[in-house]
């Protein structure tokens, strides 16, 4: 499901117009992104948790030459599914 299909689904489910549903989806994405940028977790009980994980610096290899190279430490967004979502999928 892509963003357009998600907007259509939300509009149908809630009775909102597609424009209102699009604004709601955009607001949700922006809110989650803003919280993660501030270092906060976003916890949706029964659905899951959006958080930031630290990735340590490491040595990698250039696939073309095989030479080792340093990969810098970074932060990556992460999602952990909640029990309700896991149960719904299984």
Gaussian input, Z-matrix of N, CA and C with variables (Angstrom, degrees):
# hf/3-21g

backbone

0 1
 N
 C     1     B1
 C     2     B2     1     A1
 N     3     B3     2     A2     1     D1
 C     4     B4     3     A3     2     D2
 C     5     B5     4     A4     3     D3
 N     6     B6     5     A5     4     D4
 C     7     B7     6     A6     5     D5
 C     8     B8     7     A7     6     D6
 N     9     B9     8     A8     7     D7
 C    10    B10     9     A9     8     D8
 C    11    B11    10    A10     9     D9
 N    12    B12    11    A11    10    D10
 C    13    B13    12    A12    11    D11
 C    14    B14    13    A13    12    D12
 N    15    B15    14    A14    13    D13
 C    16    B16    15    A15    14    D14
 C    17    B17    16    A16    15    D15
 N    18    B18    17    A17    16    D16
 C    19    B19    18    A18    17    D17
 C    20    B20    19    A19    18    D18
 N    21    B21    20    A20    19    D19
 C    22    B22    21    A21    20    D20
 C    23    B23    22    A22    21    D21
 N    24    B24    23    A23    22    D22
 C    25    B25    24    A24    23    D23
 C    26    B26    25    A25    24    D24
 N    27    B27    26    A26    25    D25
 C    28    B28    27    A27    26    D26
 C    29    B29    28    A28    27    D27
 N    30    B30    29    A29    28    D28
 C    31    B31    30    A30    29    D29
 C    32    B32    31    A31    30    D30
 N    33    B33    32    A32    31    D31
 C    34    B34    33    A33    32    D32
 C    35    B35    34    A34    33    D33
 N    36    B36    35    A35    34    D34
 C    37    B37    36    A36    35    D35
 C    38    B38    37    A37    36    D36
 N    39    B39    38    A38    37    D37
 C    40    B40    39    A39    38    D38
 C    41    B41    40    A40    39    D39
 N    42    B42    41    A41    40    D40
 C    43    B43    42    A42    41    D41
 C    44    B44    43    A43    42    D42
 N    45    B45    44    A44    43    D43
 C    46    B46    45    A45    44    D44
 C    47    B47    46    A46    45    D45
 N    48    B48    47    A47    46    D46
 C    49    B49    48    A48    47    D47
 C    50    B50    49    A49    48    D48
 N    51    B51    50    A50    49    D49
 C    52    B52    51    A51    50    D50
 C    53    B53    52    A52    51    D51
 N    54    B54    53    A53    52    D52
 C    55    B55    54    A54    53    D53
 C    56    B56    55    A55    54    D54
 N    57    B57    56    A56    55    D55
 C    58    B58    57    A57    56    D56
 C    59    B59    58    A58    57    D57
 N    60    B60    59    A59    58    D58
 C    61    B61    60    A60    59    D59
 C    62    B62    61    A61    60    D60
 N    63    B63    62    A62    61    D61
 C    64    B64    63    A63    62    D62
 C    65    B65    64    A64    63    D63
 N    66    B66    65    A65    64    D64
 C    67    B67    66    A66    65    D65
 C    68    B68    67    A67    66    D66
 N    69    B69    68    A68    67    D67
 C    70    B70    69    A69    68    D68
 C    71    B71    70    A70    69    D69
 N    72    B72    71    A71    70    D70
 C    73    B73    72    A72    71    D71
 C    74    B74    73    A73    72    D72
 N    75    B75    74    A74    73    D73
 C    76    B76    75    A75    74    D74
 C    77    B77    76    A76    75    D75
 N    78    B78    77    A77    76    D76
 C    79    B79    78    A78    77    D77
 C    80    B80    79    A79    78    D78
 N    81    B81    80    A80    79    D79
 C    82    B82    81    A81    80    D80
 C    83    B83    82    A82    81    D81
 N    84    B84    83    A83    82    D82
 C    85    B85    84    A84    83    D83
 C    86    B86    85    A85    84    D84
 N    87    B87    86    A86    85    D85
 C    88    B88    87    A87    86    D86
 C    89    B89    88    A88    87    D87
 N    90    B90    89    A89    88    D88
 C    91    B91    90    A90    89    D89
 C    92    B92    91    A91    90    D90
 N    93    B93    92    A92    91    D91
 C    94    B94    93    A93    92    D92
 C    95    B95    94    A94    93    D93
 N    96    B96    95    A95    94    D94
 C    97    B97    96    A96    95    D95
 C    98    B98    97    A97    96    D96
 N    99    B99    98    A98    97    D97
 C   100   B100    99    A99    98    D98
 C   101   B101   100   A100    99    D99
 N   102   B102   101   A101   100   D100
 C   103   B103   102   A102   101   D101
 C   104   B104   103   A103   102   D102
 N   105   B105   104   A104   103   D103
 C   106   B106   105   A105   104   D104
 C   107   B107   106   A106   105   D105
 N   108   B108   107   A107   106   D106
 C   109   B109   108   A108   107   D107
 C   110   B110   109   A109   108   D108
 N   111   B111   110   A110   109   D109
 C   112   B112   111   A111   110   D110
 C   113   B113   112   A112   111   D111
 N   114   B114   113   A113   112   D112
 C   115   B115   114   A114   113   D113
 C   116   B116   115   A115   114   D114
 N   117   B117   116   A116   115   D115
 C   118   B118   117   A117   116   D116
 C   119   B119   118   A118   117   D117
 N   120   B120   119   A119   118   D118
 C   121   B121   120   A120   119   D119
 C   122   B122   121   A121   120   D120
 N   123   B123   122   A122   121   D121
 C   124   B124   123   A123   122   D122
 C   125   B125   124   A124   123   D123
 N   126   B126   125   A125   124   D124
 C   127   B127   126   A126   125   D125
 C   128   B128   127   A127   126   D126
 N   129   B129   128   A128   127   D127
 C   130   B130   129   A129   128   D128
 C   131   B131   130   A130   129   D129
 N   132   B132   131   A131   130   D130
 C   133   B133   132   A132   131   D131
 C   134   B134   133   A133   132   D132
 N   135   B135   134   A134   133   D133
 C   136   B136   135   A135   134   D134
 C   137   B137   136   A136   135   D135
 N   138   B138   137   A137   136   D136
 C   139   B139   138   A138   137   D137
 C   140   B140   139   A139   138   D138
 N   141   B141   140   A140   139   D139
 C   142   B142   141   A141   140   D140
 C   143   B143   142   A142   141   D141
 N   144   B144   143   A143   142   D142
 C   145   B145   144   A144   143   D143
 C   146   B146   145   A145   144   D144
 N   147   B147   146   A146   145   D145
 C   148   B148   147   A147   146   D146
 C   149   B149   148   A148   147   D147
 N   150   B150   149   A149   148   D148
 C   151   B151   150   A150   149   D149
 C   152   B152   151   A151   150   D150
 N   153   B153   152   A152   151   D151
 C   154   B154   153   A153   152   D152
 C   155   B155   154   A154   153   D153
 N   156   B156   155   A155   154   D154
 C   157   B157   156   A156   155   D155
 C   158   B158   157   A157   156   D156
 N   159   B159   158   A158   157   D157
 C   160   B160   159   A159   158   D158
 C   161   B161   160   A160   159   D159
 N   162   B162   161   A161   160   D160
 C   163   B163   162   A162   161   D161
 C   164   B164   163   A163   162   D162
 N   165   B165   164   A164   163   D163
 C   166   B166   165   A165   164   D164
 C   167   B167   166   A166   165   D165
 N   168   B168   167   A167   166   D166
 C   169   B169   168   A168   167   D167
 C   170   B170   169   A169   168   D168
 N   171   B171   170   A170   169   D169
 C   172   B172   171   A171   170   D170
 C   173   B173   172   A172   171   D171
 N   174   B174   173   A173   172   D172
 C   175   B175   174   A174   173   D173
 C   176   B176   175   A175   174   D174
 N   177   B177   176   A176   175   D175
 C   178   B178   177   A177   176   D176
 C   179   B179   178   A178   177   D177
 N   180   B180   179   A179   178   D178
 C   181   B181   180   A180   179   D179
 C   182   B182   181   A181   180   D180
 N   183   B183   182   A182   181   D181
 C   184   B184   183   A183   182   D182
 C   185   B185   184   A184   183   D183
 N   186   B186   185   A185   184   D184
 C   187   B187   186   A186   185   D185
 C   188   B188   187   A187   186   D186
 N   189   B189   188   A188   187   D187
 C   190   B190   189   A189   188   D188
 C   191   B191   190   A190   189   D189
 N   192   B192   191   A191   190   D190
 C   193   B193   192   A192   191   D191
 C   194   B194   193   A193   192   D192
 N   195   B195   194   A194   193   D193
 C   196   B196   195   A195   194   D194
 C   197   B197   196   A196   195   D195
 N   198   B198   197   A197   196   D196
 C   199   B199   198   A198   197   D197
 C   200   B200   199   A199   198   D198
 N   201   B201   200   A200   199   D199
 C   202   B202   201   A201   200   D200
 C   203   B203   202   A202   201   D201
 N   204   B204   203   A203   202   D202
 C   205   B205   204   A204   203   D203
 C   206   B206   205   A205   204   D204
 N   207   B207   206   A206   205   D205
 C   208   B208   207   A207   206   D206
 C   209   B209   208   A208   207   D207
 N   210   B210   209   A209   208   D208
 C   211   B211   210   A210   209   D209
 C   212   B212   211   A211   210   D210
 N   213   B213   212   A212   211   D211
 C   214   B214   213   A213   212   D212
 C   215   B215   214   A214   213   D213
 N   216   B216   215   A215   214   D214
 C   217   B217   216   A216   215   D215
 C   218   B218   217   A217   216   D216
 N   219   B219   218   A218   217   D217
 C   220   B220   219   A219   218   D218
 C   221   B221   220   A220   219   D219
 N   222   B222   221   A221   220   D220
 C   223   B223   222   A222   221   D221
 C   224   B224   223   A223   222   D222
 N   225   B225   224   A224   223   D223
 C   226   B226   225   A225   224   D224
 C   227   B227   226   A226   225   D225
 N   228   B228   227   A227   226   D226
 C   229   B229   228   A228   227   D227
 C   230   B230   229   A229   228   D228
 N   231   B231   230   A230   229   D229
 C   232   B232   231   A231   230   D230
 C   233   B233   232   A232   231   D231
 N   234   B234   233   A233   232   D232
 C   235   B235   234   A234   233   D233
 C   236   B236   235   A235   234   D234
 N   237   B237   236   A236   235   D235
 C   238   B238   237   A237   236   D236
 C   239   B239   238   A238   237   D237
 N   240   B240   239   A239   238   D238
 C   241   B241   240   A240   239   D239
 C   242   B242   241   A241   240   D240
 N   243   B243   242   A242   241   D241
 C   244   B244   243   A243   242   D242
 C   245   B245   244   A244   243   D243
 N   246   B246   245   A245   244   D244
 C   247   B247   246   A246   245   D245
 C   248   B248   247   A247   246   D246
 N   249   B249   248   A248   247   D247
 C   250   B250   249   A249   248   D248
 C   251   B251   250   A250   249   D249
 N   252   B252   251   A251   250   D250
 C   253   B253   252   A252   251   D251
 C   254   B254   253   A253   252   D252
 N   255   B255   254   A254   253   D253
 C   256   B256   255   A255   254   D254
 C   257   B257   256   A256   255   D255
 N   258   B258   257   A257   256   D256
 C   259   B259   258   A258   257   D257
 C   260   B260   259   A259   258   D258
 N   261   B261   260   A260   259   D259
 C   262   B262   261   A261   260   D260
 C   263   B263   262   A262   261   D261
 N   264   B264   263   A263   262   D262
 C   265   B265   264   A264   263   D263
 C   266   B266   265   A265   264   D264
 N   267   B267   266   A266   265   D265
 C   268   B268   267   A267   266   D266
 C   269   B269   268   A268   267   D267

   B1=1.4524
   B2=1.5218
   B3=1.3190
   B4=1.4609
   B5=1.5309
   B6=1.3323
   B7=1.4636
   B8=1.5300
   B9=1.3130
   B10=1.4639
   B11=1.5267
   B12=1.3258
   B13=1.4638
   B14=1.5291
   B15=1.3256
   B16=1.4572
   B17=1.5261
   B18=1.3179
   B19=1.4680
   B20=1.5268
   B21=1.3285
   B22=1.4632
   B23=1.5279
   B24=1.3129
   B25=1.4615
   B26=1.5263
   B27=1.3232
   B28=1.4715
   B29=1.5247
   B30=1.3137
   B31=1.4623
   B32=1.5300
   B33=1.3231
   B34=1.4606
   B35=1.5291
   B36=1.3226
   B37=1.4640
   B38=1.5240
   B39=1.3326
   B40=1.4619
   B41=1.5226
   B42=1.3174
   B43=1.4519
   B44=1.5221
   B45=1.3257
   B46=1.4587
   B47=1.5278
   B48=1.3220
   B49=1.4604
   B50=1.5237
   B51=1.3307
   B52=1.4646
   B53=1.5204
   B54=1.3258
   B55=1.4619
   B56=1.5275
   B57=1.3373
   B58=1.4614
   B59=1.5288
   B60=1.3250
   B61=1.4612
   B62=1.5251
   B63=1.3303
   B64=1.4632
   B65=1.5236
   B66=1.3316
   B67=1.4677
   B68=1.5311
   B69=1.3350
   B70=1.4624
   B71=1.5287
   B72=1.3289
   B73=1.4705
   B74=1.5303
   B75=1.3231
   B76=1.4639
   B77=1.5260
   B78=1.3267
   B79=1.4681
   B80=1.5251
   B81=1.3409
   B82=1.4609
   B83=1.5268
   B84=1.3291
   B85=1.4694
   B86=1.5279
   B87=1.3202
   B88=1.4721
   B89=1.5208
   B90=1.3285
   B91=1.4597
   B92=1.5225
   B93=1.3249
   B94=1.4722
   B95=1.5208
   B96=1.3289
   B97=1.4633
   B98=1.5267
   B99=1.3183
   B100=1.4658
   B101=1.5159
   B102=1.3343
   B103=1.4565
   B104=1.5233
   B105=1.3223
   B106=1.4668
   B107=1.5275
   B108=1.3364
   B109=1.4691
   B110=1.5236
   B111=1.3365
   B112=1.4716
   B113=1.5234
   B114=1.3231
   B115=1.4597
   B116=1.5170
   B117=1.3303
   B118=1.4617
   B119=1.5242
   B120=1.3292
   B121=1.4567
   B122=1.5243
   B123=1.3209
   B124=1.4626
   B125=1.5238
   B126=1.3413
   B127=1.4562
   B128=1.5239
   B129=1.3205
   B130=1.4573
   B131=1.5225
   B132=1.3263
   B133=1.4588
   B134=1.5271
   B135=1.3149
   B136=1.4535
   B137=1.5190
   B138=1.3368
   B139=1.4672
   B140=1.5155
   B141=1.3338
   B142=1.4523
   B143=1.5114
   B144=1.3285
   B145=1.4583
   B146=1.5156
   B147=1.3278
   B148=1.4552
   B149=1.5195
   B150=1.3264
   B151=1.4637
   B152=1.5218
   B153=1.3286
   B154=1.4609
   B155=1.5247
   B156=1.3088
   B157=1.4701
   B158=1.5185
   B159=1.3181
   B160=1.4642
   B161=1.5219
   B162=1.3085
   B163=1.4617
   B164=1.5297
   B165=1.3143
   B166=1.4614
   B167=1.5295
   B168=1.3242
   B169=1.4640
   B170=1.5286
   B171=1.3188
   B172=1.4571
   B173=1.5188
   B174=1.3136
   B175=1.4526
   B176=1.5183
   B177=1.3122
   B178=1.4575
   B179=1.5152
   B180=1.2995
   B181=1.4643
   B182=1.5150
   B183=1.3216
   B184=1.4553
   B185=1.5275
   B186=1.3333
   B187=1.4627
   B188=1.5298
   B189=1.3220
   B190=1.4603
   B191=1.5302
   B192=1.3426
   B193=1.4697
   B194=1.5176
   B195=1.3389
   B196=1.4600
   B197=1.5107
   B198=1.3399
   B199=1.4627
   B200=1.5299
   B201=1.3375
   B202=1.4682
   B203=1.5346
   B204=1.3388
   B205=1.4539
   B206=1.5184
   B207=1.3227
   B208=1.4582
   B209=1.5282
   B210=1.3214
   B211=1.4574
   B212=1.5179
   B213=1.3303
   B214=1.4586
   B215=1.5309
   B216=1.3258
   B217=1.4569
   B218=1.5308
   B219=1.3241
   B220=1.4646
   B221=1.5257
   B222=1.3140
   B223=1.4567
   B224=1.5237
   B225=1.3345
   B226=1.4535
   B227=1.5256
   B228=1.3393
   B229=1.4574
   B230=1.5236
   B231=1.3286
   B232=1.4512
   B233=1.5273
   B234=1.3228
   B235=1.4628
   B236=1.5124
   B237=1.3230
   B238=1.4614
   B239=1.5220
   B240=1.3176
   B241=1.4543
   B242=1.5217
   B243=1.3320
   B244=1.4599
   B245=1.5278
   B246=1.3297
   B247=1.4624
   B248=1.5226
   B249=1.3242
   B250=1.4682
   B251=1.5252
   B252=1.3250
   B253=1.4659
   B254=1.5264
   B255=1.3224
   B256=1.4621
   B257=1.5305
   B258=1.3223
   B259=1.4700
   B260=1.5234
   B261=1.3401
   B262=1.4655
   B263=1.5211
   B264=1.3170
   B265=1.4701
   B266=1.5312
   B267=1.3237
   B268=1.4793
   B269=1.4559
   A1=107.94
   A2=116.14
   A3=119.81
   A4=109.58
   A5=116.81
   A6=120.66
   A7=111.44
   A8=118.18
   A9=121.39
   A10=110.68
   A11=116.19
   A12=120.27
   A13=111.02
   A14=117.43
   A15=121.36
   A16=110.76
   A17=116.94
   A18=121.51
   A19=109.71
   A20=117.66
   A21=121.23
   A22=111.53
   A23=115.90
   A24=121.00
   A25=111.21
   A26=116.90
   A27=120.95
   A28=110.50
   A29=117.04
   A30=120.87
   A31=110.51
   A32=116.87
   A33=121.20
   A34=110.97
   A35=116.96
   A36=122.30
   A37=112.11
   A38=117.30
   A39=121.05
   A40=114.24
   A41=117.79
   A42=120.16
   A43=113.11
   A44=116.72
   A45=120.95
   A46=109.30
   A47=115.78
   A48=118.39
   A49=107.69
   A50=115.42
   A51=118.96
   A52=110.83
   A53=117.36
   A54=120.79
   A55=110.68
   A56=117.32
   A57=120.77
   A58=111.07
   A59=116.91
   A60=120.98
   A61=110.27
   A62=117.21
   A63=121.31
   A64=110.55
   A65=116.62
   A66=120.72
   A67=110.51
   A68=116.56
   A69=120.79
   A70=110.78
   A71=116.77
   A72=120.44
   A73=110.10
   A74=117.19
   A75=121.57
   A76=110.59
   A77=117.26
   A78=121.04
   A79=111.16
   A80=116.90
   A81=120.76
   A82=110.88
   A83=116.24
   A84=120.97
   A85=110.34
   A86=117.19
   A87=121.10
   A88=111.47
   A89=117.72
   A90=121.34
   A91=111.51
   A92=116.43
   A93=120.08
   A94=109.57
   A95=117.28
   A96=120.97
   A97=110.79
   A98=117.39
   A99=121.01
   A100=112.07
   A101=116.95
   A102=120.74
   A103=110.86
   A104=117.05
   A105=120.34
   A106=111.02
   A107=117.19
   A108=120.28
   A109=111.06
   A110=117.34
   A111=121.68
   A112=112.05
   A113=117.38
   A114=121.02
   A115=113.28
   A116=117.81
   A117=121.80
   A118=110.31
   A119=116.05
   A120=121.74
   A121=108.01
   A122=116.86
   A123=122.40
   A124=106.19
   A125=115.77
   A126=121.47
   A127=109.29
   A128=116.41
   A129=122.81
   A130=106.44
   A131=116.54
   A132=121.74
   A133=109.84
   A134=115.41
   A135=121.95
   A136=113.49
   A137=117.03
   A138=120.44
   A139=110.84
   A140=117.28
   A141=119.52
   A142=112.63
   A143=115.51
   A144=122.98
   A145=110.32
   A146=115.49
   A147=122.37
   A148=106.94
   A149=117.90
   A150=121.12
   A151=109.77
   A152=115.24
   A153=122.61
   A154=107.96
   A155=116.38
   A156=121.20
   A157=108.88
   A158=114.81
   A159=121.75
   A160=108.98
   A161=116.29
   A162=121.17
   A163=106.94
   A164=117.01
   A165=122.26
   A166=111.03
   A167=115.25
   A168=120.19
   A169=108.13
   A170=115.77
   A171=118.90
   A172=109.86
   A173=115.23
   A174=121.30
   A175=108.32
   A176=116.01
   A177=121.48
   A178=110.29
   A179=116.38
   A180=121.03
   A181=109.25
   A182=115.73
   A183=121.10
   A184=106.42
   A185=118.75
   A186=119.25
   A187=113.84
   A188=117.25
   A189=120.08
   A190=111.84
   A191=116.06
   A192=119.56
   A193=113.04
   A194=117.98
   A195=120.70
   A196=113.28
   A197=117.44
   A198=120.52
   A199=110.66
   A200=116.64
   A201=119.29
   A202=110.53
   A203=115.50
   A204=120.01
   A205=108.67
   A206=115.80
   A207=121.74
   A208=109.52
   A209=115.99
   A210=122.38
   A211=106.17
   A212=116.63
   A213=121.97
   A214=111.58
   A215=115.91
   A216=121.96
   A217=108.26
   A218=116.47
   A219=119.84
   A220=109.87
   A221=114.01
   A222=121.36
   A223=107.42
   A224=116.90
   A225=120.88
   A226=109.75
   A227=117.08
   A228=119.16
   A229=110.06
   A230=115.10
   A231=120.40
   A232=109.31
   A233=116.78
   A234=121.97
   A235=108.32
   A236=115.90
   A237=121.07
   A238=107.34
   A239=116.30
   A240=121.24
   A241=111.04
   A242=115.64
   A243=122.00
   A244=110.80
   A245=114.98
   A246=120.63
   A247=111.96
   A248=118.11
   A249=120.82
   A250=111.91
   A251=116.81
   A252=121.13
   A253=110.36
   A254=116.66
   A255=120.28
   A256=111.13
   A257=116.06
   A258=120.22
   A259=111.28
   A260=116.96
   A261=120.93
   A262=110.99
   A263=117.17
   A264=121.80
   A265=110.36
   A266=116.51
   A267=120.05
   A268=110.05
   D1=126.68
   D2=176.99
   D3=-97.68
   D4=-177.75
   D5=-174.79
   D6=-62.51
   D7=-41.03
   D8=-179.68
   D9=-62.05
   D10=-44.07
   D11=178.58
   D12=-65.96
   D13=-36.84
   D14=177.02
   D15=-64.30
   D16=-44.42
   D17=178.01
   D18=-60.63
   D19=-45.08
   D20=178.39
   D21=-59.93
   D22=-42.95
   D23=-179.54
   D24=-64.75
   D25=-44.20
   D26=179.38
   D27=-65.44
   D28=-41.58
   D29=178.67
   D30=-60.57
   D31=-44.45
   D32=-179.67
   D33=-67.27
   D34=-42.00
   D35=-176.58
   D36=-68.37
   D37=-37.18
   D38=-172.79
   D39=-102.30
   D40=-15.82
   D41=-176.25
   D42=83.54
   D43=7.81
   D44=175.84
   D45=-76.89
   D46=161.38
   D47=171.95
   D48=-74.22
   D49=164.43
   D50=178.46
   D51=-63.34
   D52=-34.94
   D53=179.09
   D54=-65.85
   D55=-42.73
   D56=178.02
   D57=-66.00
   D58=-41.50
   D59=179.14
   D60=-64.77
   D61=-38.38
   D62=178.03
   D63=-63.37
   D64=-42.16
   D65=177.79
   D66=-63.57
   D67=-38.30
   D68=179.74
   D69=-65.64
   D70=-44.67
   D71=179.29
   D72=-63.78
   D73=-44.22
   D74=179.05
   D75=-62.50
   D76=-42.07
   D77=178.48
   D78=-63.14
   D79=-40.49
   D80=178.03
   D81=-62.11
   D82=-48.66
   D83=-179.41
   D84=-60.88
   D85=-44.70
   D86=179.91
   D87=-64.85
   D88=-37.98
   D89=179.08
   D90=-66.20
   D91=-43.98
   D92=178.54
   D93=-64.29
   D94=-45.09
   D95=179.74
   D96=-61.14
   D97=-44.28
   D98=179.53
   D99=-61.87
   D100=-42.04
   D101=179.11
   D102=-63.89
   D103=-43.20
   D104=179.50
   D105=-65.99
   D106=-37.73
   D107=177.48
   D108=-61.93
   D109=-33.95
   D110=178.41
   D111=-80.23
   D112=-7.18
   D113=180.00
   D114=91.41
   D115=8.81
   D116=179.01
   D117=-87.93
   D118=154.03
   D119=171.49
   D120=-92.85
   D121=152.29
   D122=174.21
   D123=-114.87
   D124=113.46
   D125=-176.31
   D126=-110.54
   D127=118.38
   D128=175.14
   D129=-112.54
   D130=98.97
   D131=-173.54
   D132=-56.49
   D133=130.56
   D134=-179.29
   D135=87.30
   D136=-18.15
   D137=179.52
   D138=-106.11
   D139=-57.26
   D140=178.97
   D141=162.58
   D142=-176.58
   D143=-176.69
   D144=-128.44
   D145=127.10
   D146=171.63
   D147=-94.70
   D148=131.14
   D149=179.72
   D150=-149.25
   D151=175.67
   D152=176.95
   D153=-111.29
   D154=133.50
   D155=175.85
   D156=-116.22
   D157=146.57
   D158=177.81
   D159=-88.61
   D160=129.25
   D161=175.08
   D162=-106.71
   D163=121.56
   D164=-176.43
   D165=-70.26
   D166=156.35
   D167=174.00
   D168=-65.21
   D169=147.78
   D170=-177.99
   D171=-153.96
   D172=168.38
   D173=177.44
   D174=-100.18
   D175=127.72
   D176=177.06
   D177=-115.79
   D178=-174.07
   D179=178.83
   D180=-129.73
   D181=138.12
   D182=173.31
   D183=-70.50
   D184=118.56
   D185=-175.73
   D186=-65.12
   D187=-23.81
   D188=-178.48
   D189=-79.80
   D190=-43.93
   D191=-175.21
   D192=-105.26
   D193=-18.95
   D194=-177.75
   D195=81.72
   D196=0.11
   D197=-179.37
   D198=-73.24
   D199=140.39
   D200=177.09
   D201=-70.74
   D202=147.79
   D203=175.57
   D204=-145.93
   D205=153.42
   D206=-178.83
   D207=-85.09
   D208=132.07
   D209=174.14
   D210=-108.55
   D211=123.08
   D212=-175.26
   D213=-68.79
   D214=156.46
   D215=174.20
   D216=-64.96
   D217=150.47
   D218=179.84
   D219=-154.00
   D220=168.00
   D221=174.47
   D222=-108.44
   D223=137.34
   D224=-179.87
   D225=-128.59
   D226=140.49
   D227=175.62
   D228=-70.70
   D229=148.41
   D230=-177.36
   D231=-139.01
   D232=150.06
   D233=174.87
   D234=-130.01
   D235=129.49
   D236=176.17
   D237=-117.83
   D238=119.50
   D239=-177.99
   D240=-66.81
   D241=141.30
   D242=177.47
   D243=-84.83
   D244=171.73
   D245=-176.81
   D246=-60.53
   D247=-41.90
   D248=-179.09
   D249=-61.07
   D250=-42.16
   D251=179.50
   D252=-68.65
   D253=-42.66
   D254=178.36
   D255=-61.28
   D256=-42.99
   D257=-179.98
   D258=-65.52
   D259=-38.20
   D260=-179.47
   D261=-66.12
   D262=-35.78
   D263=-177.77
   D264=-76.29
   D265=-35.79
   D266=-178.07
   D267=-90.73

